Amino acid sequence: MNVAAQQQKRFLSIHEYLSMELLQKQGIKTPRGGVAKTGAEAYEVAQKLVSLVLNQSLTILTGTEDMVIKAQVLAGGRGKGTFDSGLKGGVRTIFSPREAQMFAEQMLGHKLVTKQTGAGGKICNSVYICERQYVRREYYFAVLMDRKSQGPVMVASSQGGVDIESVAAENPDAILQLPIDINKGVDRAAVRDLAERMGFTPKCVDQATDTMINLYDLFMQKDATMVEINPMAESADHEVICMDAKINFDDNAEFRQKEVHALRDVTQEDPREVAAAKYNLNYIGLDGSIGCLVNGAGLAMSTMDIIKLHGGEPANFLDVGGGATAEQVTEAFKIISSDPRVTTIFTNIFGGIMSCRVIAQGIIAAASTLQLQIPLVVRLQGTEVDEAKKLIAESGLRIITSDDLDDAASKSVKLSKMVSMARDAKINVSFELPI
């Protein structure tokens, strides 16, 4: 288990086709394309790309028979992924509307497993079909927040269309950076110099400069945490085109970015995390068997550490915060107990701002209504702890309590192992909390 790698994300991620639409609204050139949610819609989108079209100035644009269909799944490595339908590759080159429909039907409604999704994969509910571009050169470009410079930074490379992390590891000198003073804004001359160092031809340097400045403006206007274009390409007729886009947005700015956050696709997220967010709970699913309900991130990390010290594995990180209500605690128990891998629930609360009495009320309500059949270990310390202990003692529920953190963690691990052994032996053992 790597807790650091599974930290709760503080940003919204949207699908590629939505990112491309935002770029187009910003005046940034992208391949023509459209989204489809059925096989029939995929056929129609591809048919429009094949046909001749007119732009606003009535200039005829040539249709294309070479297209790309991309599964809209919020995970990297789509091209090398595999669908549960048996189809290999979430990004495919296609040459006709009929192929678009065929591949769409093998993608839509199926889960795509990639190096980033885990074995469960992620459901594909839409596909993006766009014209295939044959380009002269591919570059990498991104705008992101940088801790070192304490502000936005443009990151660029002449080596685009590949895994940028590998480029950075193998050839660090290929990564160019341009910090931006958030108060002064973009220096056009500096951005132009960056475009030249990236290797854009003289015919494209000004257009590349405009594109990068527009991307920075989008980054700032939408409260993004990252705008990544990989690749940014130079076409045969010397046009700068953003071939792919990944944009993340700061959750803290949701109050002023309602339109952007309405684009969120909860089907791509852990349903437990979605449920937790509704009740302002901080939840991260892990891969262990001991469900944890704690208040405060520091205590949550310490609780997970001591569980591992005793040979157990936490099933989640769940922080109810300092101002939780009994209802929030009950919902937290619902989320934890919905994980079939959980064999014990360990509640560890230190009441500073939080009242132990409120936690106790939530525990009693949850244990009474959810019909928990796994052990529940509770350790409470702090504000109104005596009132909380009295409520639990008088509840008539078989809740295992302990004042000592080490003892409580040890009991949680032992009970978890008992339940796990029973399940492995296919012995139906339940822990009924009501006496």
JOSUL-V310147 format. One record per residue. N is the residue number from 1. RES is the residue in one letter. PSI is psi in whole degrees, 0 to 359 (999 if undefined). Layout:
N_RES_PSI, N_RES_PSI
//
This chain:
1_M_131, 2_N_97, 3_V_320, 4_A_323, 5_A_346, 6_Q_21, 7_Q_147, 8_Q_131, 9_K_140, 10_R_28, 11_F_155, 12_L_136, 13_S_135, 14_I_164, 15_H_157, 16_E_316, 17_Y_328, 18_L_321, 19_S_319, 20_M_323, 21_E_321, 22_L_321, 23_L_316, 24_Q_320, 25_K_336, 26_Q_2, 27_G_22, 28_I_132, 29_K_133, 30_T_164, 31_P_147, 32_R_144, 33_G_180, 34_G_163, 35_V_149, 36_A_144, 37_K_1, 38_T_165, 39_G_320, 40_A_319, 41_E_323, 42_A_319, 43_Y_316, 44_E_317, 45_V_313, 46_A_322, 47_Q_321, 48_K_324, 49_L_327, 50_V_323, 51_S_160, 52_L_141, 53_V_162, 54_L_139, 55_N_184, 56_Q_333, 57_S_12, 58_L_25, 59_T_130, 60_I_127, 61_L_136, 62_T_134, 63_G_172, 64_T_146, 65_E_349, 66_D_118, 67_M_171, 68_V_135, 69_I_129, 70_K_127, 71_A_131, 72_Q_88, 73_V_133, 74_L_75, 75_A_149, 76_G_166, 77_G_25, 78_R_321, 79_G_330, 80_K_8, 81_G_174, 82_T_134, 83_F_154, 84_D_353, 85_S_350, 86_G_345, 87_L_134, 88_K_128, 89_G_119, 90_G_359, 91_V_117, 92_R_143, 93_T_135, 94_I_160, 95_F_8, 96_S_158, 97_P_327, 98_R_320, 99_E_323, 100_A_315, 101_Q_318, 102_M_311, 103_F_324, 104_A_319, 105_E_335, 106_Q_346, 107_M_314, 108_L_133, 109_G_2, 110_H_157, 111_K_135, 112_L_126, 113_V_121, 114_T_182, 115_K_344, 116_Q_347, 117_T_340, 118_G_176, 119_A_334, 120_G_337, 121_G_181, 122_K_142, 123_I_141, 124_C_112, 125_N_352, 126_S_158, 127_V_150, 128_Y_123, 129_I_123, 130_C_163, 131_E_145, 132_R_127, 133_Q_135, 134_Y_110, 135_V_160, 136_R_316, 137_R_154, 138_E_138, 139_Y_167, 140_Y_138, 141_F_140, 142_A_153, 143_V_129, 144_L_167, 145_M_135, 146_D_122, 147_R_321, 148_K_312, 149_S_355, 150_Q_46, 151_G_188, 152_P_150, 153_V_138, 154_M_130, 155_V_129, 156_A_162, 157_S_150, 158_S_349, 159_Q_87, 160_G_171, 161_G_7, 162_V_176, 163_D_109, 164_I_332, 165_E_322, 166_S_321, 167_V_315, 168_A_323, 169_A_320, 170_E_328, 171_N_76, 172_P_330, 173_D_345, 174_A_351, 175_I_120, 176_L_144, 177_Q_143, 178_L_98, 179_P_145, 180_I_130, 181_D_112, 182_I_338, 183_N_324, 184_K_333, 185_G_194, 186_V_137, 187_D_109, 188_R_321, 189_A_322, 190_A_322, 191_V_322, 192_R_318, 193_D_321, 194_L_316, 195_A_320, 196_E_318, 197_R_332, 198_M_334, 199_G_13, 200_F_142, 201_T_156, 202_P_326, 203_K_339, 204_C_351, 205_V_313, 206_D_319, 207_Q_322, 208_A_321, 209_T_314, 210_D_317, 211_T_315, 212_M_323, 213_I_320, 214_N_323, 215_L_322, 216_Y_318, 217_D_319, 218_L_316, 219_F_314, 220_M_316, 221_Q_326, 222_K_9, 223_D_49, 224_A_154, 225_T_341, 226_M_136, 227_V_114, 228_E_128, 229_I_114, 230_N_97, 231_P_157, 232_M_127, 233_A_158, 234_E_119, 235_S_173, 236_A_331, 237_D_23, 238_H_46, 239_E_144, 240_V_123, 241_I_134, 242_C_108, 243_M_333, 244_D_153, 245_A_138, 246_K_122, 247_I_131, 248_N_148, 249_F_148, 250_D_121, 251_D_331, 252_N_343, 253_A_13, 254_E_325, 255_F_335, 256_R_6, 257_Q_49, 258_K_319, 259_E_318, 260_V_314, 261_H_345, 262_A_347, 263_L_357, 264_R_137, 265_D_99, 266_V_345, 267_T_344, 268_Q_0, 269_E_161, 270_D_121, 271_P_334, 272_R_323, 273_E_324, 274_V_315, 275_A_320, 276_A_320, 277_A_328, 278_K_333, 279_Y_19, 280_N_40, 281_L_141, 282_N_108, 283_Y_136, 284_I_122, 285_G_133, 286_L_196, 287_D_18, 288_G_201, 289_S_356, 290_I_110, 291_G_135, 292_C_131, 293_L_113, 294_V_158, 295_N_123, 296_G_131, 297_A_321, 298_G_315, 299_L_326, 300_A_316, 301_M_319, 302_S_321, 303_T_317, 304_M_322, 305_D_316, 306_I_331, 307_I_315, 308_K_326, 309_L_324, 310_H_8, 311_G_11, 312_G_177, 313_E_124, 314_P_143, 315_A_347, 316_N_166, 317_F_116, 318_L_113, 319_D_116, 320_V_354, 321_G_184, 322_G_349, 323_G_33, 324_A_149, 325_T_170, 326_A_325, 327_E_317, 328_Q_321, 329_V_317, 330_T_316, 331_E_324, 332_A_318, 333_F_322, 334_K_316, 335_I_314, 336_I_314, 337_S_347, 338_S_347, 339_D_114, 340_P_343, 341_R_345, 342_V_127, 343_T_347, 344_T_146, 345_I_127, 346_F_116, 347_T_120, 348_N_106, 349_I_131, 350_F_114, 351_G_100, 352_G_275, 353_I_319, 354_M_139, 355_S_128, 356_C_330, 357_R_318, 358_V_317, 359_I_316, 360_A_319, 361_Q_318, 362_G_320, 363_I_314, 364_I_317, 365_A_317, 366_A_313, 367_A_328, 368_S_322, 369_T_333, 370_L_352, 371_Q_52, 372_L_134, 373_Q_26, 374_I_157, 375_P_146, 376_L_115, 377_V_130, 378_V_131, 379_R_118, 380_L_137, 381_Q_147, 382_G_212, 383_T_126, 384_E_35, 385_V_323, 386_D_318, 387_E_321, 388_A_315, 389_K_322, 390_K_318, 391_L_315, 392_I_318, 393_A_324, 394_E_359, 395_S_338, 396_G_15, 397_L_145, 398_R_80, 399_I_129, 400_I_119, 401_T_156, 402_S_141, 403_D_341, 404_D_127, 405_L_315, 406_D_318, 407_D_318, 408_A_318, 409_A_318, 410_S_316, 411_K_320, 412_S_315, 413_V_316, 414_K_316, 415_L_321, 416_S_318, 417_K_324, 418_M_313, 419_V_319, 420_S_318, 421_M_320, 422_A_318, 423_R_319, 424_D_326, 425_A_3, 426_K_36, 427_I_126, 428_N_92, 429_V_126, 430_S_149, 431_F_99, 432_E_117, 433_L_317, 434_P_133, 435_I_999
//
